[in-house]
Amino acid sequence: MRSAAISVSGLRKAYRDKVVLDGIGFDVAAGSVFSLLGPNGAGKTTTVNVLTTLLKADAGTVRIAGHDVATATRRVRAAIGVTGQFAAVDDLLSGRENLRLMADLRRVPSAERLVTRLLERFDLVESAGRLASAYSGGMRRKLDLAMTLVGNPEVIFLDEPTTGLDPRSRRTMWGIVRELVSEGTTIFLTTQYLEEADQLADQIAVLHQGRLAAQGTPEELKRRIPGTHVRFRFADLYELDSAARVLAEATRDDEELTLRVPGDGETKTLRALLDRLDVHSLDAQEFSVHRPDLDDVFLALTEHTGTGHGTREAIVR
Protein backbone atom coordinates (compact mmCIF):
# COMPACT_ATOMS: atom_id res chain seq x y z
CA MET A 1 0.00 0.00 0.00
CA ARG A 2 1.34 3.42 -0.96
CA SER A 3 2.17 5.89 1.81
CA ALA A 4 0.10 9.04 2.22
CA ALA A 5 1.52 12.12 0.51
CA ILE A 6 -1.31 14.19 2.00
CA SER A 7 -3.05 13.41 5.28
CA VAL A 8 -5.92 15.57 6.54
CA SER A 9 -7.84 15.04 9.77
CA GLY A 10 -10.62 17.03 11.42
CA LEU A 11 -10.04 20.11 9.26
CA ARG A 12 -12.22 23.04 10.24
CA LYS A 13 -12.44 26.61 8.99
CA ALA A 14 -15.05 29.26 9.61
CA TYR A 15 -15.45 32.92 8.76
CA ARG A 16 -17.28 34.45 11.71
CA ASP A 17 -20.48 32.39 11.98
CA LYS A 18 -20.18 30.75 8.55
CA VAL A 19 -18.61 27.28 8.73
CA VAL A 20 -16.76 26.57 5.48
CA LEU A 21 -15.03 23.32 6.43
CA ASP A 22 -16.70 21.19 9.08
CA GLY A 23 -14.14 18.63 10.22
CA ILE A 24 -13.20 17.00 6.92
CA GLY A 25 -10.52 14.34 6.63
CA PHE A 26 -8.92 12.26 3.89
CA ASP A 27 -5.63 10.68 2.81
CA VAL A 28 -4.00 10.93 -0.60
CA ALA A 29 -1.66 8.12 -1.63
CA ALA A 30 1.74 9.08 -2.98
CA GLY A 31 1.95 8.93 -6.77
CA SER A 32 -1.82 9.19 -7.31
CA VAL A 33 -4.40 11.74 -8.46
CA PHE A 34 -6.91 12.89 -5.86
CA SER A 35 -9.77 15.04 -7.13
CA LEU A 36 -11.89 17.26 -4.90
CA LEU A 37 -15.28 18.07 -6.39
CA GLY A 38 -18.08 20.26 -5.13
CA PRO A 39 -20.45 23.06 -6.11
CA ASN A 40 -19.39 26.69 -5.89
CA GLY A 41 -19.03 27.71 -2.27
CA ALA A 42 -18.54 24.15 -1.04
CA GLY A 43 -15.09 24.93 0.39
CA LYS A 44 -12.75 23.59 -2.32
CA THR A 45 -10.62 26.72 -2.60
CA THR A 46 -10.46 27.08 1.18
CA THR A 47 -9.23 23.48 1.40
CA VAL A 48 -6.53 24.11 -1.19
CA ASN A 49 -5.47 27.33 0.53
CA VAL A 50 -5.08 25.55 3.86
CA LEU A 51 -3.17 22.64 2.34
CA THR A 52 -0.81 24.98 0.48
CA THR A 53 -0.07 27.08 3.63
CA LEU A 54 -1.89 30.17 2.33
CA LEU A 55 -4.54 29.99 5.07
CA LYS A 56 -4.52 28.79 8.65
CA ALA A 57 -7.12 26.27 9.76
CA ASP A 58 -9.16 26.79 12.92
CA ALA A 59 -8.73 23.14 13.92
CA GLY A 60 -7.46 19.82 12.60
CA THR A 61 -4.15 18.57 11.28
CA VAL A 62 -2.67 18.55 7.79
CA ARG A 63 0.53 16.78 6.77
CA ILE A 64 2.05 17.19 3.32
CA ALA A 65 4.93 14.91 2.32
CA GLY A 66 5.28 14.04 6.00
CA HIS A 67 5.48 17.66 7.20
CA ASP A 68 2.92 19.43 9.38
CA VAL A 69 1.48 22.45 7.59
CA ALA A 70 1.20 24.47 10.79
CA THR A 71 4.63 23.78 12.32
CA ALA A 72 6.81 23.02 9.29
CA THR A 73 5.48 25.54 6.79
CA ARG A 74 8.80 26.12 5.05
CA ARG A 75 9.36 22.41 4.46
CA VAL A 76 5.83 22.02 3.13
CA ARG A 77 6.34 24.89 0.68
CA ALA A 78 9.58 23.30 -0.53
CA ALA A 79 7.74 20.04 -1.22
CA ILE A 80 4.77 21.42 -3.18
CA GLY A 81 3.95 23.18 -6.40
CA VAL A 82 0.74 25.10 -7.06
CA THR A 83 -1.01 25.92 -10.31
CA GLY A 84 -4.08 28.08 -9.81
CA GLN A 85 -7.14 28.78 -11.90
CA PHE A 86 -5.34 31.48 -13.84
CA ALA A 87 -1.84 31.08 -15.26
CA ALA A 88 0.63 32.92 -13.01
CA VAL A 89 3.07 33.87 -15.75
CA ASP A 90 4.72 37.26 -16.26
CA ASP A 91 3.44 38.69 -19.55
CA LEU A 92 6.47 40.99 -19.84
CA LEU A 93 8.85 38.04 -19.94
CA SER A 94 9.35 35.36 -22.55
CA GLY A 95 8.57 31.74 -21.85
CA ARG A 96 12.25 30.98 -21.27
CA GLU A 97 12.64 34.02 -19.01
CA ASN A 98 9.64 32.99 -16.92
CA LEU A 99 11.17 29.58 -16.32
CA ARG A 100 14.62 31.03 -15.62
CA LEU A 101 13.14 33.44 -13.09
CA MET A 102 11.43 30.57 -11.27
CA ALA A 103 14.64 28.55 -11.31
CA ASP A 104 16.55 31.48 -9.84
CA LEU A 105 13.94 31.94 -7.10
CA ARG A 106 14.16 28.26 -6.27
CA ARG A 107 17.99 28.40 -6.45
CA VAL A 108 18.03 25.41 -8.74
CA PRO A 109 21.50 24.25 -9.87
CA SER A 110 22.11 23.87 -13.62
CA ALA A 111 19.17 26.18 -14.25
CA GLU A 112 19.69 26.56 -18.00
CA ARG A 113 19.72 22.82 -18.53
CA LEU A 114 16.49 22.49 -16.51
CA VAL A 115 14.80 25.32 -18.41
CA THR A 116 15.69 23.74 -21.75
CA ARG A 117 14.41 20.35 -20.60
CA LEU A 118 11.09 21.81 -19.46
CA LEU A 119 10.63 23.76 -22.70
CA GLU A 120 11.17 20.54 -24.63
CA ARG A 121 8.87 18.53 -22.41
CA PHE A 122 5.98 20.98 -22.78
CA ASP A 123 6.55 21.56 -26.51
CA LEU A 124 7.40 25.25 -25.99
CA VAL A 125 10.83 25.37 -27.64
CA GLU A 126 9.69 27.27 -30.74
CA SER A 127 7.85 29.87 -28.67
CA ALA A 128 10.46 30.11 -25.89
CA GLY A 129 11.68 33.54 -27.02
CA ARG A 130 8.22 35.08 -27.43
CA LEU A 131 6.60 37.19 -24.73
CA ALA A 132 4.12 35.20 -22.65
CA SER A 133 1.48 37.84 -23.47
CA ALA A 134 1.44 36.44 -27.03
CA TYR A 135 0.81 32.86 -25.87
CA SER A 136 -2.51 31.12 -26.40
CA GLY A 137 -4.50 29.94 -23.39
CA GLY A 138 -3.22 26.38 -23.75
CA MET A 139 0.40 27.54 -24.07
CA ARG A 140 0.07 29.73 -20.99
CA ARG A 141 -1.30 26.83 -18.95
CA LYS A 142 1.53 24.59 -20.11
CA LEU A 143 4.09 27.26 -19.21
CA ASP A 144 2.45 27.74 -15.83
CA LEU A 145 2.64 24.01 -15.09
CA ALA A 146 6.24 23.89 -16.32
CA MET A 147 7.07 26.68 -13.86
CA THR A 148 5.39 24.68 -11.11
CA LEU A 149 7.72 21.74 -11.83
CA VAL A 150 10.85 23.80 -11.18
CA GLY A 151 12.32 22.36 -8.00
CA ASN A 152 10.81 18.91 -8.61
CA PRO A 153 7.90 19.13 -6.11
CA GLU A 154 6.59 15.92 -4.55
CA VAL A 155 3.00 17.16 -4.50
CA ILE A 156 1.35 19.43 -7.07
CA PHE A 157 -1.93 21.23 -6.47
CA LEU A 158 -3.88 21.88 -9.66
CA ASP A 159 -6.79 24.22 -8.97
CA GLU A 160 -9.05 24.03 -12.04
CA PRO A 161 -6.05 23.81 -14.38
CA THR A 162 -7.97 23.48 -17.65
CA THR A 163 -10.61 26.17 -17.13
CA GLY A 164 -11.14 28.02 -20.40
CA LEU A 165 -9.09 25.63 -22.52
CA ASP A 166 -10.34 24.10 -25.75
CA PRO A 167 -10.82 20.30 -25.81
CA ARG A 168 -7.48 19.64 -27.57
CA SER A 169 -5.50 21.72 -25.05
CA ARG A 170 -7.39 20.11 -22.18
CA ARG A 171 -6.45 16.62 -23.35
CA THR A 172 -2.83 17.72 -23.75
CA MET A 173 -2.85 18.76 -20.11
CA TRP A 174 -4.37 15.40 -19.14
CA GLY A 175 -1.48 13.67 -20.86
CA ILE A 176 1.04 15.76 -18.94
CA VAL A 177 -0.71 14.98 -15.64
CA ARG A 178 -0.58 11.24 -16.40
CA GLU A 179 3.14 11.51 -17.15
CA LEU A 180 3.79 13.27 -13.85
CA VAL A 181 1.91 10.61 -11.90
CA SER A 182 3.78 7.82 -13.70
CA GLU A 183 6.99 9.44 -12.43
CA GLY A 184 5.73 9.35 -8.84
CA THR A 185 4.32 12.86 -8.45
CA THR A 186 1.16 13.24 -6.36
CA ILE A 187 -1.58 15.42 -7.87
CA PHE A 188 -4.32 17.17 -5.89
CA LEU A 189 -6.89 18.28 -8.45
CA THR A 190 -9.92 20.50 -8.22
CA THR A 191 -11.95 20.81 -11.39
CA GLN A 192 -15.33 21.88 -12.67
CA TYR A 193 -15.14 19.30 -15.45
CA LEU A 194 -16.46 16.00 -14.14
CA GLU A 195 -15.13 14.16 -17.18
CA GLU A 196 -11.67 15.39 -16.19
CA ALA A 197 -11.97 13.87 -12.73
CA ASP A 198 -13.32 10.67 -14.25
CA GLN A 199 -10.38 10.43 -16.65
CA LEU A 200 -7.59 11.31 -14.21
CA ALA A 201 -8.51 10.63 -10.59
CA ASP A 202 -7.63 7.52 -8.64
CA GLN A 203 -9.79 8.81 -5.78
CA ILE A 204 -12.56 11.41 -5.74
CA ALA A 205 -14.05 13.24 -2.77
CA VAL A 206 -17.27 15.25 -3.09
CA LEU A 207 -17.40 18.27 -0.80
CA HIS A 208 -20.84 19.64 0.03
CA GLN A 209 -21.73 22.31 2.59
CA GLY A 210 -18.35 21.96 4.27
CA ARG A 211 -18.47 18.18 4.67
CA LEU A 212 -17.39 15.24 2.56
CA ALA A 213 -20.55 13.77 1.06
CA ALA A 214 -18.73 10.78 -0.45
CA GLN A 215 -15.30 9.46 -1.29
CA GLY A 216 -14.02 6.61 -3.44
CA THR A 217 -12.82 5.66 -6.89
CA PRO A 218 -14.88 6.96 -9.84
CA GLU A 219 -16.37 3.49 -10.35
CA GLU A 220 -17.22 3.09 -6.66
CA LEU A 221 -19.08 6.40 -6.66
CA LYS A 222 -20.99 5.53 -9.81
CA ARG A 223 -22.10 2.21 -8.33
CA ARG A 224 -23.67 4.08 -5.41
CA ILE A 225 -26.20 5.70 -7.73
CA PRO A 226 -29.13 3.60 -9.00
CA GLY A 227 -29.86 3.41 -12.68
CA THR A 228 -27.41 0.89 -14.11
CA HIS A 229 -29.09 -1.38 -16.63
CA VAL A 230 -28.48 -3.62 -19.64
CA ARG A 231 -30.37 -2.91 -22.84
CA PHE A 232 -31.03 -5.64 -25.39
CA ARG A 233 -32.27 -4.94 -28.92
CA PHE A 234 -33.91 -7.70 -30.98
CA ALA A 235 -34.50 -8.28 -34.67
CA ASP A 236 -38.30 -8.30 -34.62
CA LEU A 237 -41.37 -8.23 -32.40
CA TYR A 238 -41.53 -12.03 -32.21
CA GLU A 239 -38.01 -12.21 -30.77
CA LEU A 240 -38.83 -9.34 -28.40
CA ASP A 241 -41.96 -11.13 -27.12
CA SER A 242 -40.01 -14.33 -26.53
CA ALA A 243 -37.21 -12.53 -24.72
CA ALA A 244 -39.68 -10.56 -22.59
CA ARG A 245 -41.12 -13.83 -21.29
CA VAL A 246 -37.63 -15.03 -20.33
CA LEU A 247 -36.53 -11.71 -18.81
CA ALA A 248 -39.71 -10.94 -16.95
CA GLU A 249 -38.06 -8.22 -14.85
CA ALA A 250 -37.28 -6.17 -17.98
CA THR A 251 -38.99 -3.02 -19.23
CA ARG A 252 -39.84 -3.27 -22.93
CA ASP A 253 -40.00 -0.76 -25.74
CA ASP A 254 -41.91 -2.15 -28.72
CA GLU A 255 -41.00 0.74 -31.00
CA GLU A 256 -37.28 0.32 -30.41
CA LEU A 257 -37.54 -3.48 -30.05
CA THR A 258 -35.58 -3.29 -26.81
CA LEU A 259 -35.64 -4.70 -23.30
CA ARG A 260 -34.12 -2.80 -20.39
CA VAL A 261 -32.97 -5.01 -17.51
CA PRO A 262 -31.92 -3.38 -14.23
CA GLY A 263 -28.71 -4.66 -12.66
CA ASP A 264 -25.21 -3.81 -11.54
CA GLY A 265 -23.67 -4.08 -15.02
CA GLU A 266 -20.94 -6.43 -13.82
CA THR A 267 -19.56 -9.14 -16.13
CA LYS A 268 -20.99 -11.97 -14.05
CA THR A 269 -24.49 -10.48 -14.15
CA LEU A 270 -24.30 -9.81 -17.87
CA ARG A 271 -23.14 -13.35 -18.57
CA ALA A 272 -26.07 -14.73 -16.57
CA LEU A 273 -28.54 -12.69 -18.64
CA LEU A 274 -27.01 -13.88 -21.90
CA ASP A 275 -27.10 -17.47 -20.66
CA ARG A 276 -30.82 -17.16 -19.88
CA LEU A 277 -31.45 -15.99 -23.43
CA ASP A 278 -29.21 -18.69 -24.88
CA VAL A 279 -31.11 -21.47 -23.09
CA HIS A 280 -34.17 -20.44 -25.12
CA SER A 281 -32.15 -20.00 -28.35
CA LEU A 282 -32.64 -16.25 -28.27
CA ASP A 283 -29.98 -13.94 -29.66
CA ALA A 284 -30.02 -10.17 -29.20
CA GLN A 285 -28.82 -8.15 -32.17
CA GLU A 286 -27.17 -5.68 -29.82
CA PHE A 287 -26.69 -5.16 -26.11
CA SER A 288 -25.27 -2.25 -24.17
CA VAL A 289 -24.47 -1.51 -20.54
CA HIS A 290 -25.66 1.87 -19.31
CA ARG A 291 -24.16 3.30 -16.14
CA PRO A 292 -24.70 6.54 -14.23
CA ASP A 293 -21.80 8.94 -14.83
CA LEU A 294 -20.15 11.44 -12.49
CA ASP A 295 -22.73 14.05 -13.44
CA ASP A 296 -25.38 11.79 -11.91
CA VAL A 297 -23.22 11.18 -8.83
CA PHE A 298 -22.55 14.88 -8.38
CA LEU A 299 -26.21 15.85 -8.69
CA ALA A 300 -27.36 13.08 -6.37
CA LEU A 301 -24.86 14.02 -3.66
CA THR A 302 -25.09 17.80 -3.86
CA GLU A 303 -28.66 18.48 -4.96
CA HIS A 304 -30.43 15.40 -3.61
CA THR A 305 -31.77 14.54 -7.04
CA GLY A 306 -32.04 11.22 -8.75
CA THR A 307 -29.98 10.12 -11.67
CA GLY A 308 -29.63 12.59 -14.48
CA HIS A 309 -29.53 12.37 -18.19
CA GLY A 310 -25.96 11.22 -18.73
CA THR A 311 -24.89 7.61 -19.03
CA ARG A 312 -21.79 5.83 -20.22
CA GLU A 313 -22.28 3.03 -22.71
CA ALA A 314 -20.27 0.02 -23.69
CA ILE A 315 -21.94 -1.25 -26.86
CA VAL A 316 -21.32 -4.72 -28.27
CA ARG A 317 -22.64 -5.77 -31.64
C-alpha positions, -999 to +999 in steps of 0.1 A: +000+000+000+013+034-010+022+059+018+001+090+022+015+121+005-013+142+020-031+134+053-059+156+065-078+150+098-106+170+114-100+201+093-122+230+102-124+266+090-150+293+096-154+329+088-173+344+117-205+324+120-202+308+086-186+273+087-168+266+055-150+233+064-167+212+091-141+186+102-132+170+069-105+143+066-089+123+039-056+107+028-040+109-006-017+081-016+017+091-030+020+089-068-018+092-073-044+117-085-069+129-059-098+150-071-119+173-049-153+181-064-181+203-051-204+231-061-194+267-059-190+277-023-185+241-010-151+249+004-128+236-023-106+267-026-105+271+012-092+235+014-065+241-012-055+273+005-051+256+039-032+226+023-008+250+005-001+271+036-019+302+023-045+300+051-045+288+087-071+263+098-092+268+129-087+231+139-075+198+126-042+186+113-027+186+078+005+168+068+021+172+033+049+149+023+053+140+060+055+177+072+029+194+094+015+224+076+012+245+108+046+238+123+068+230+093+055+255+068+088+261+051+094+224+045+058+220+031+063+249+007+096+233-005+077+200-012+048+214-032+040+232-064+007+251-071-010+259-103-041+281-098-071+288-119-053+315-138-018+311-153+006+329-130+031+339-157+047+373-163+034+387-196+065+410-198+089+380-199+094+354-226+086+317-219+122+310-213+126+340-190+096+330-169+112+296-163+146+310-156+131+334-131+114+306-113+146+285-113+166+315-098+139+319-071+142+283-063+180+284-064+180+254-087+215+243-099+221+239-136+192+262-143+197+266-180+197+228-185+165+225-165+148+253-184+157+237-218+144+203-206+111+218-195+106+238-227+112+205-246+089+185-224+060+210-228+066+216-265+074+253-260+108+254-276+097+273-307+079+299-287+105+301-259+117+335-270+082+351-274+066+372-247+041+352-226+015+378-235+014+364-270+008+329-259-025+311-264-045+299-234-032+264-238+004+275-241+001+297-210-013+268-190+015+246-201+041+273-192+025+277-158+026+240-151+062+239-163+071+267-139+054+247-111+077+217-118+108+238-112+123+224-080+108+189-086+079+191-061+066+159-046+030+172-045+013+194-071-019+212-065-039+219-097-068+242-090-091+240-120-060+238-144-080+235-177-106+262-171-111+280-204-091+256-225-103+241-257-108+203-258-075+196-276-055+217-251-074+201-222-065+166-233-028+177-238-029+188-201-044+154-191-015+137-209+010+158-189-007+150-156-006+112-164+031+115-172+038+133-138+019+106-119+038+078-137+070+094-124+057+094-088+043+129-084+012+132-064-016+154-079-043+172-059-069+183-085-099+205-082-120+208-114-153+219-127-151+193-155-165+160-141-151+142-172-117+154-162-120+139-127-133+107-142-104+104-166-076+113-142-085+106-106-076+075-086-098+088-058-126+114-057-140+132-028-173+153-031-174+183-008-208+196+000-217+223+026-183+220+043-185+182+047-174+152+026-205+138+011-187+108-004-153+095-013-140+066-034-128+057-069-149+070-098-164+035-104-172+031-067-191+064-067-210+055-098-221+022-083-237+041-054-262+057-077-291+036-090-299+034-127-274+009-141-291-014-166-285-036-196-304-029-228-310-056-254-323-049-289-339-077-310-345-083-347-383-083-346-414-082-324-415-120-322-380-122-308-388-093-284-420-111-271-400-143-265-372-125-247-397-106-226-411-138-213-376-150-203-365-117-188-397-109-170-381-082-149-373-062-180-390-030-192-398-033-229-400-008-257-419-021-287-410+007-310-373+003-304-375-035-300-356-033-268-356-047-233-341-028-204-330-050-175-319-034-142-287-047-127-252-038-115-237-041-150-209-064-138-196-091-161-210-120-140-245-105-141-243-098-179-231-134-186-261-147-166-285-127-186-270-139-219-271-175-207-308-172-199-315-160-234-292-187-249-311-215-231-342-204-251-321-200-284-326-162-283-300-139-297-300-102-292-288-081-322-272-057-298-267-052-261-253-022-242-245-015-205-257+019-193-242+033-161-247+065-142-218+089-148-201+114-125-227+140-134-254+118-119-232+112-088-225+149-084-262+159-087-274+131-064-249+140-037-251+178-039-287+185-050-304+154-036-318+145-070-320+112-087-300+101-117-296+126-145-295+124-182-260+112-187-249+076-190-218+058-202-223+030-227-203+000-237-219-012-269-213-047-283-226-058-316 
